[in-house]
């Protein structure tokens, strides 16, 4: 099954732009891709295509108590 990213009548679109932006540091990154549509009546709209971000957790930020909470598995009920 095909899925459209932007469902519009192309005859009403006078300009279609695909924008992408990304930024990163040593600890994180983020990126986004979106459409900018200009209609014949002057309306402008944007549609998100994709976005992603990540934050790197350094080893020094996780304390022993937090690490133990992460590693605890849920107990089975009797």
Biopython code that builds the backbone (N, CA, C, O; Angstrom):
import numpy as np
from Bio.PDB.StructureBuilder import StructureBuilder

atoms = [
    (1, "UNK", "N", (0.840, -1.173, 0.000)),
    (1, "UNK", "CA", (0.000, 0.000, 0.000)),
    (1, "UNK", "C", (0.889, 1.242, 0.000)),
    (1, "UNK", "O", (1.805, 1.350, 0.816)),
    (2, "UNK", "N", (0.628, 2.162, -0.894)),
    (2, "UNK", "CA", (1.390, 3.397, -0.966)),
    (2, "UNK", "C", (0.830, 4.412, 0.019)),
    (2, "UNK", "O", (-0.370, 4.435, 0.293)),
    (3, "UNK", "N", (1.706, 5.242, 0.541)),
    (3, "UNK", "CA", (1.287, 6.269, 1.478)),
    (3, "UNK", "C", (1.895, 7.590, 1.036)),
    (3, "UNK", "O", (3.096, 7.666, 0.778)),
    (4, "UNK", "N", (1.076, 8.628, 0.948)),
    (4, "UNK", "CA", (1.555, 9.936, 0.530)),
    (4, "UNK", "C", (2.071, 10.720, 1.725)),
    (4, "UNK", "O", (1.470, 10.696, 2.799)),
    (5, "UNK", "N", (3.183, 11.411, 1.537)),
    (5, "UNK", "CA", (3.692, 12.286, 2.590)),
    (5, "UNK", "C", (2.856, 13.550, 2.694)),
    (5, "UNK", "O", (2.581, 14.037, 3.791)),
    (6, "UNK", "N", (2.454, 14.077, 1.544)),
    (6, "UNK", "CA", (1.659, 15.298, 1.495)),
    (6, "UNK", "C", (0.485, 15.045, 0.567)),
    (6, "UNK", "O", (0.668, 14.762, -0.617)),
    (7, "UNK", "N", (-0.718, 15.149, 1.107)),
    (7, "UNK", "CA", (-1.907, 14.923, 0.290)),
    (7, "UNK", "C", (-2.534, 16.270, -0.060)),
    (7, "UNK", "O", (-3.294, 16.837, 0.726)),
    (8, "UNK", "N", (-2.207, 16.772, -1.244)),
    (8, "UNK", "CA", (-2.745, 18.038, -1.737)),
    (8, "UNK", "C", (-2.984, 17.907, -3.229)),
    (8, "UNK", "O", (-2.429, 17.028, -3.888)),
    (9, "UNK", "N", (-3.814, 18.791, -3.748)),
    (9, "UNK", "CA", (-4.020, 18.853, -5.188)),
    (9, "UNK", "C", (-2.868, 19.652, -5.783)),
    (9, "UNK", "O", (-2.690, 20.826, -5.456)),
    (10, "UNK", "N", (-2.095, 19.029, -6.644)),
    (10, "UNK", "CA", (-0.900, 19.681, -7.171)),
    (10, "UNK", "C", (-1.216, 20.922, -7.993)),
    (10, "UNK", "O", (-0.357, 21.792, -8.142)),
    (11, "UNK", "N", (-2.415, 21.024, -8.523)),
    (11, "UNK", "CA", (-2.754, 22.208, -9.316)),
    (11, "UNK", "C", (-2.852, 23.459, -8.448)),
    (11, "UNK", "O", (-2.773, 24.569, -8.974)),
    (12, "UNK", "N", (-3.020, 23.312, -7.135)),
    (12, "UNK", "CA", (-3.100, 24.482, -6.246)),
    (12, "UNK", "C", (-1.735, 24.876, -5.689)),
    (12, "UNK", "O", (-1.623, 25.895, -5.008)),
    (13, "UNK", "N", (-0.704, 24.094, -5.963)),
    (13, "UNK", "CA", (0.639, 24.372, -5.444)),
    (13, "UNK", "C", (1.431, 25.155, -6.487)),
    (13, "UNK", "O", (1.583, 24.714, -7.626)),
    (14, "UNK", "N", (1.937, 26.327, -6.081)),
    (14, "UNK", "CA", (2.777, 27.111, -6.990)),
    (14, "UNK", "C", (4.261, 26.907, -6.713)),
    (14, "UNK", "O", (5.107, 27.150, -7.573)),
    (15, "UNK", "N", (4.559, 26.459, -5.509)),
    (15, "UNK", "CA", (5.962, 26.207, -5.167)),
    (15, "UNK", "C", (6.029, 25.101, -4.122)),
    (15, "UNK", "O", (5.274, 25.110, -3.149)),
    (16, "UNK", "N", (6.929, 24.156, -4.325)),
    (16, "UNK", "CA", (7.135, 23.044, -3.399)),
    (16, "UNK", "C", (8.627, 22.978, -3.081)),
    (16, "UNK", "O", (9.455, 22.801, -3.974)),
    (17, "UNK", "N", (8.961, 23.122, -1.797)),
    (17, "UNK", "CA", (10.356, 23.106, -1.376)),
    (17, "UNK", "C", (10.560, 21.989, -0.365)),
    (17, "UNK", "O", (9.710, 21.748, 0.492)),
    (18, "UNK", "N", (11.686, 21.315, -0.474)),
    (18, "UNK", "CA", (12.075, 20.304, 0.500)),
    (18, "UNK", "C", (13.234, 20.878, 1.304)),
    (18, "UNK", "O", (14.291, 21.183, 0.751)),
    (19, "UNK", "N", (13.030, 21.027, 2.623)),
    (19, "UNK", "CA", (14.046, 21.606, 3.496)),
    (19, "UNK", "C", (14.606, 20.537, 4.424)),
    (19, "UNK", "O", (13.880, 19.650, 4.876)),
    (20, "UNK", "N", (15.881, 20.627, 4.699)),
    (20, "UNK", "CA", (16.519, 19.741, 5.667)),
    (20, "UNK", "C", (17.449, 20.549, 6.549)),
    (20, "UNK", "O", (18.090, 21.495, 6.090)),
    (21, "UNK", "N", (17.519, 20.176, 7.811)),
    (21, "UNK", "CA", (18.382, 20.869, 8.759)),
    (21, "UNK", "C", (18.954, 19.855, 9.731)),
    (21, "UNK", "O", (18.258, 18.938, 10.167)),
    (22, "UNK", "N", (20.213, 20.021, 10.068)),
    (22, "UNK", "CA", (20.848, 19.133, 11.043)),
    (22, "UNK", "C", (21.854, 19.930, 11.853)),
    (22, "UNK", "O", (22.458, 20.881, 11.358)),
    (23, "UNK", "N", (22.024, 19.531, 13.103)),
    (23, "UNK", "CA", (23.013, 20.151, 13.973)),
    (23, "UNK", "C", (23.516, 19.087, 14.939)),
    (23, "UNK", "O", (22.779, 18.174, 15.314)),
    (24, "UNK", "N", (24.760, 19.214, 15.332)),
    (24, "UNK", "CA", (25.337, 18.197, 16.214)),
    (24, "UNK", "C", (26.392, 18.810, 17.115)),
    (24, "UNK", "O", (26.984, 19.844, 16.807)),
    (25, "UNK", "N", (26.605, 18.147, 18.226)),
    (25, "UNK", "CA", (27.700, 18.474, 19.132)),
    (25, "UNK", "C", (28.309, 17.154, 19.583)),
    (25, "UNK", "O", (27.934, 16.095, 19.081)),
    (26, "UNK", "N", (29.229, 17.210, 20.511)),
    (26, "UNK", "CA", (29.826, 15.970, 21.012)),
    (26, "UNK", "C", (28.828, 15.150, 21.813)),
    (26, "UNK", "O", (28.993, 13.937, 21.948)),
    (27, "UNK", "N", (27.787, 15.799, 22.349)),
    (27, "UNK", "CA", (26.851, 15.108, 23.226)),
    (27, "UNK", "C", (25.511, 14.769, 22.576)),
    (27, "UNK", "O", (24.785, 13.918, 23.089)),
    (28, "UNK", "N", (25.169, 15.410, 21.466)),
    (28, "UNK", "CA", (23.851, 15.152, 20.884)),
    (28, "UNK", "C", (23.819, 15.564, 19.417)),
    (28, "UNK", "O", (24.728, 16.224, 18.914)),
    (29, "UNK", "N", (22.737, 15.150, 18.744)),
    (29, "UNK", "CA", (22.499, 15.628, 17.389)),
    (29, "UNK", "C", (21.002, 15.650, 17.133)),
    (29, "UNK", "O", (20.227, 14.981, 17.816)),
    (30, "UNK", "N", (20.618, 16.424, 16.149)),
    (30, "UNK", "CA", (19.222, 16.479, 15.745)),
    (30, "UNK", "C", (19.144, 16.782, 14.268)),
    (30, "UNK", "O", (20.004, 17.473, 13.722)),
    (31, "UNK", "N", (18.116, 16.266, 13.620)),
    (31, "UNK", "CA", (17.922, 16.514, 12.196)),
    (31, "UNK", "C", (16.431, 16.516, 11.883)),
    (31, "UNK", "O", (15.649, 15.831, 12.541)),
    (32, "UNK", "N", (16.049, 17.285, 10.882)),
    (32, "UNK", "CA", (14.648, 17.371, 10.480)),
    (32, "UNK", "C", (14.578, 17.583, 8.968)),
    (32, "UNK", "O", (15.431, 18.251, 8.384)),
    (33, "UNK", "N", (13.559, 17.010, 8.347)),
    (33, "UNK", "CA", (13.272, 17.207, 6.931)),
    (33, "UNK", "C", (11.790, 17.541, 6.826)),
    (33, "UNK", "O", (10.953, 16.858, 7.417)),
    (34, "UNK", "N", (11.461, 18.599, 6.070)),
    (34, "UNK", "CA", (10.059, 18.980, 5.933)),
    (34, "UNK", "C", (9.801, 19.612, 4.569)),
    (34, "UNK", "O", (10.719, 20.113, 3.920)),
    (35, "UNK", "N", (8.541, 19.581, 4.145)),
    (35, "UNK", "CA", (8.098, 20.246, 2.921)),
    (35, "UNK", "C", (7.565, 21.624, 3.272)),
    (35, "UNK", "O", (6.932, 21.805, 4.312)),
    (36, "UNK", "N", (7.819, 22.595, 2.404)),
    (36, "UNK", "CA", (7.198, 23.916, 2.499)),
    (36, "UNK", "C", (6.400, 24.101, 1.217)),
    (36, "UNK", "O", (6.964, 24.124, 0.122)),
    (37, "UNK", "N", (5.095, 24.232, 1.358)),
    (37, "UNK", "CA", (4.194, 24.332, 0.212)),
    (37, "UNK", "C", (3.640, 25.747, 0.116)),
    (37, "UNK", "O", (3.175, 26.302, 1.112)),
    (38, "UNK", "N", (3.686, 26.334, -1.080)),
    (38, "UNK", "CA", (3.056, 27.627, -1.319)),
    (38, "UNK", "C", (1.887, 27.391, -2.265)),
    (38, "UNK", "O", (2.063, 26.869, -3.366)),
    (39, "UNK", "N", (0.687, 27.783, -1.824)),
    (39, "UNK", "CA", (-0.524, 27.593, -2.618)),
    (39, "UNK", "C", (-0.751, 28.796, -3.532)),
    (39, "UNK", "O", (-0.181, 29.866, -3.317)),
    (40, "UNK", "N", (-1.583, 28.611, -4.546)),
    (40, "UNK", "CA", (-1.863, 29.675, -5.504)),
    (40, "UNK", "C", (-2.560, 30.868, -4.860)),
    (40, "UNK", "O", (-2.474, 31.980, -5.381)),
    (41, "UNK", "N", (-3.247, 30.664, -3.739)),
    (41, "UNK", "CA", (-3.910, 31.781, -3.051)),
    (41, "UNK", "C", (-2.986, 32.476, -2.046)),
    (41, "UNK", "O", (-3.434, 33.359, -1.315)),
    (42, "UNK", "N", (-1.698, 32.092, -1.996)),
    (42, "UNK", "CA", (-0.732, 32.738, -1.127)),
    (42, "UNK", "C", (-0.496, 32.037, 0.203)),
    (42, "UNK", "O", (0.440, 32.384, 0.924)),
    (43, "UNK", "N", (-1.324, 31.061, 0.538)),
    (43, "UNK", "CA", (-1.134, 30.331, 1.795)),
    (43, "UNK", "C", (0.172, 29.544, 1.739)),
    (43, "UNK", "O", (0.559, 29.022, 0.694)),
    (44, "UNK", "N", (0.834, 29.474, 2.879)),
    (44, "UNK", "CA", (2.058, 28.683, 3.009)),
    (44, "UNK", "C", (1.840, 27.689, 4.138)),
    (44, "UNK", "O", (1.361, 28.053, 5.212)),
    (45, "UNK", "N", (2.190, 26.439, 3.892)),
    (45, "UNK", "CA", (2.093, 25.431, 4.947)),
    (45, "UNK", "C", (3.345, 24.565, 4.925)),
    (45, "UNK", "O", (4.032, 24.458, 3.909)),
    (46, "UNK", "N", (3.621, 23.958, 6.059)),
    (46, "UNK", "CA", (4.756, 23.047, 6.159)),
    (46, "UNK", "C", (4.255, 21.689, 6.613)),
    (46, "UNK", "O", (3.288, 21.589, 7.369)),
    (47, "UNK", "N", (4.920, 20.652, 6.145)),
    (47, "UNK", "CA", (4.592, 19.269, 6.517)),
    (47, "UNK", "C", (5.869, 18.554, 6.914)),
    (47, "UNK", "O", (6.828, 18.497, 6.144)),
    (48, "UNK", "N", (5.872, 18.015, 8.110)),
    (48, "UNK", "CA", (7.024, 17.272, 8.605)),
    (48, "UNK", "C", (7.157, 15.954, 7.844)),
    (48, "UNK", "O", (6.187, 15.207, 7.712)),
    (49, "UNK", "N", (8.352, 15.674, 7.349)),
    (49, "UNK", "CA", (8.628, 14.417, 6.663)),
    (49, "UNK", "C", (9.301, 13.447, 7.626)),
    (49, "UNK", "O", (8.878, 12.298, 7.751)),
    (50, "UNK", "N", (10.354, 13.910, 8.310)),
    (50, "UNK", "CA", (11.071, 13.052, 9.258)),
    (50, "UNK", "C", (11.875, 13.917, 10.216)),
    (50, "UNK", "O", (12.293, 15.024, 9.876)),
    (51, "UNK", "N", (12.083, 13.392, 11.418)),
    (51, "UNK", "CA", (12.916, 14.067, 12.411)),
    (51, "UNK", "C", (13.561, 13.013, 13.298)),
    (51, "UNK", "O", (12.988, 11.950, 13.536)),
    (52, "UNK", "N", (14.755, 13.317, 13.783)),
    (52, "UNK", "CA", (15.448, 12.381, 14.660)),
    (52, "UNK", "C", (16.402, 13.160, 15.556)),
    (52, "UNK", "O", (17.002, 14.149, 15.138)),
    (53, "UNK", "N", (16.527, 12.699, 16.785)),
    (53, "UNK", "CA", (17.485, 13.308, 17.701)),
    (53, "UNK", "C", (18.030, 12.239, 18.635)),
    (53, "UNK", "O", (17.382, 11.224, 18.892)),
    (54, "UNK", "N", (19.218, 12.485, 19.128)),
    (54, "UNK", "CA", (19.852, 11.565, 20.070)),
    (54, "UNK", "C", (20.672, 12.381, 21.058)),
    (54, "UNK", "O", (21.284, 13.389, 20.704)),
    (55, "UNK", "N", (20.669, 11.927, 22.291)),
    (55, "UNK", "CA", (21.504, 12.520, 23.327)),
    (55, "UNK", "C", (22.409, 11.421, 23.861)),
    (55, "UNK", "O", (21.936, 10.357, 24.260)),
    (56, "UNK", "N", (23.693, 11.680, 23.866)),
    (56, "UNK", "CA", (24.660, 10.700, 24.362)),
    (56, "UNK", "C", (24.768, 10.850, 25.873)),
    (56, "UNK", "O", (25.043, 11.941, 26.372)),
    (57, "UNK", "N", (24.555, 9.770, 26.594)),
    (57, "UNK", "CA", (24.678, 9.788, 28.044)),
    (57, "UNK", "C", (26.099, 9.369, 28.392)),
    (57, "UNK", "O", (26.522, 8.253, 28.090)),
    (58, "UNK", "N", (26.818, 10.262, 29.021)),
    (58, "UNK", "CA", (28.191, 9.906, 29.394)),
    (58, "UNK", "C", (28.172, 9.032, 30.638)),
    (58, "UNK", "O", (27.248, 9.116, 31.448)),
    (59, "UNK", "N", (29.171, 8.211, 30.787)),
    (59, "UNK", "CA", (29.228, 7.253, 31.896)),
    (59, "UNK", "C", (29.201, 7.943, 33.254)),
    (59, "UNK", "O", (28.672, 7.389, 34.217)),
    (60, "UNK", "N", (29.759, 9.134, 33.342)),
    (60, "UNK", "CA", (29.807, 9.832, 34.615)),
    (60, "UNK", "C", (28.447, 10.315, 35.101)),
    (60, "UNK", "O", (28.287, 10.610, 36.285)),
    (61, "UNK", "N", (27.468, 10.399, 34.209)),
    (61, "UNK", "CA", (26.160, 10.913, 34.594)),
    (61, "UNK", "C", (25.258, 9.852, 35.201)),
    (61, "UNK", "O", (24.281, 10.193, 35.868)),
    (62, "UNK", "N", (25.556, 8.583, 34.992)),
    (62, "UNK", "CA", (24.710, 7.517, 35.526)),
    (62, "UNK", "C", (25.306, 7.039, 36.844)),
    (62, "UNK", "O", (26.393, 6.463, 36.880)),
    (63, "UNK", "N", (24.583, 7.287, 37.911)),
    (63, "UNK", "CA", (25.056, 6.852, 39.224)),
    (63, "UNK", "C", (24.744, 5.376, 39.413)),
    (63, "UNK", "O", (24.003, 4.784, 38.629)),
    (64, "UNK", "N", (25.317, 4.785, 40.460)),
    (64, "UNK", "CA", (25.077, 3.366, 40.727)),
    (64, "UNK", "C", (23.608, 3.091, 40.996)),
    (64, "UNK", "O", (23.091, 2.056, 40.576)),
    (65, "UNK", "N", (22.922, 3.998, 41.689)),
    (65, "UNK", "CA", (21.506, 3.765, 41.990)),
    (65, "UNK", "C", (20.659, 3.809, 40.726)),
    (65, "UNK", "O", (19.732, 3.014, 40.573)),
    (66, "UNK", "N", (20.968, 4.727, 39.823)),
    (66, "UNK", "CA", (20.226, 4.790, 38.560)),
    (66, "UNK", "C", (20.524, 3.554, 37.729)),
    (66, "UNK", "O", (19.615, 2.988, 37.121)),
    (67, "UNK", "N", (21.775, 3.126, 37.690)),
    (67, "UNK", "CA", (22.149, 1.938, 36.926)),
    (67, "UNK", "C", (21.404, 0.713, 37.450)),
    (67, "UNK", "O", (20.957, -0.120, 36.662)),
    (68, "UNK", "N", (21.264, 0.596, 38.774)),
    (68, "UNK", "CA", (20.555, -0.559, 39.332)),
    (68, "UNK", "C", (19.077, -0.522, 38.965)),
    (68, "UNK", "O", (18.467, -1.575, 38.776)),
    (69, "UNK", "N", (18.489, 0.664, 38.862)),
    (69, "UNK", "CA", (17.088, 0.763, 38.439)),
    (69, "UNK", "C", (16.924, 0.338, 36.988)),
    (69, "UNK", "O", (15.929, -0.289, 36.625)),
    (70, "UNK", "N", (17.901, 0.682, 36.162)),
    (70, "UNK", "CA", (17.838, 0.317, 34.749)),
    (70, "UNK", "C", (17.935, -1.194, 34.580)),
    (70, "UNK", "O", (17.273, -1.762, 33.711)),
    (71, "UNK", "N", (18.749, -1.848, 35.398)),
    (71, "UNK", "CA", (19.008, -3.275, 35.241)),
    (71, "UNK", "C", (17.976, -4.173, 35.917)),
    (71, "UNK", "O", (17.973, -5.382, 35.686)),
    (72, "UNK", "N", (17.108, -3.612, 36.741)),
    (72, "UNK", "CA", (16.108, -4.422, 37.447)),
    (72, "UNK", "C", (15.065, -4.915, 36.461)),
    (72, "UNK", "O", (14.490, -4.124, 35.713)),
    (73, "UNK", "N", (14.820, -6.211, 36.456)),
    (73, "UNK", "CA", (13.789, -6.780, 35.602)),
    (73, "UNK", "C", (12.493, -6.876, 36.393)),
    (73, "UNK", "O", (12.523, -7.099, 37.604)),
    (74, "UNK", "N", (11.365, -6.713, 35.732)),
    (74, "UNK", "CA", (10.097, -6.814, 36.454)),
    (74, "UNK", "C", (9.889, -8.225, 37.000)),
    (74, "UNK", "O", (10.215, -9.215, 36.345)),
    (75, "UNK", "N", (9.351, -8.293, 38.188)),
    (75, "UNK", "CA", (9.088, -9.598, 38.812)),
    (75, "UNK", "C", (7.789, -10.169, 38.276)),
    (75, "UNK", "O", (6.855, -9.432, 37.959)),
    (76, "UNK", "N", (7.740, -11.477, 38.181)),
    (76, "UNK", "CA", (6.507, -12.129, 37.748)),
    (76, "UNK", "C", (5.562, -12.244, 38.928)),
    (76, "UNK", "O", (5.983, -12.533, 40.048)),
    (77, "UNK", "N", (4.288, -12.017, 38.671)),
    (77, "UNK", "CA", (3.314, -12.170, 39.754)),
    (77, "UNK", "C", (2.937, -13.643, 39.884)),
    (77, "UNK", "O", (2.891, -14.370, 38.892)),
    (78, "UNK", "N", (2.665, -14.081, 41.128)),
    (78, "UNK", "CA", (2.371, -15.511, 41.347)),
    (78, "UNK", "C", (1.066, -15.946, 40.726)),
    (78, "UNK", "O", (0.692, -17.114, 40.828)),
]
sb = StructureBuilder()
sb.init_structure("model")
sb.init_model(0)
sb.init_chain("A")
sb.init_seg("    ")
for serial, (resi, resn, name, xyz) in enumerate(atoms, 1):
    if name == "N":
        sb.init_residue(resn, " ", resi, " ")
    sb.init_atom(name, np.array(xyz, "f"), 0.0, 1.0, " ", f" {name:<3s}", serial, name[0])
structure = sb.get_structure()
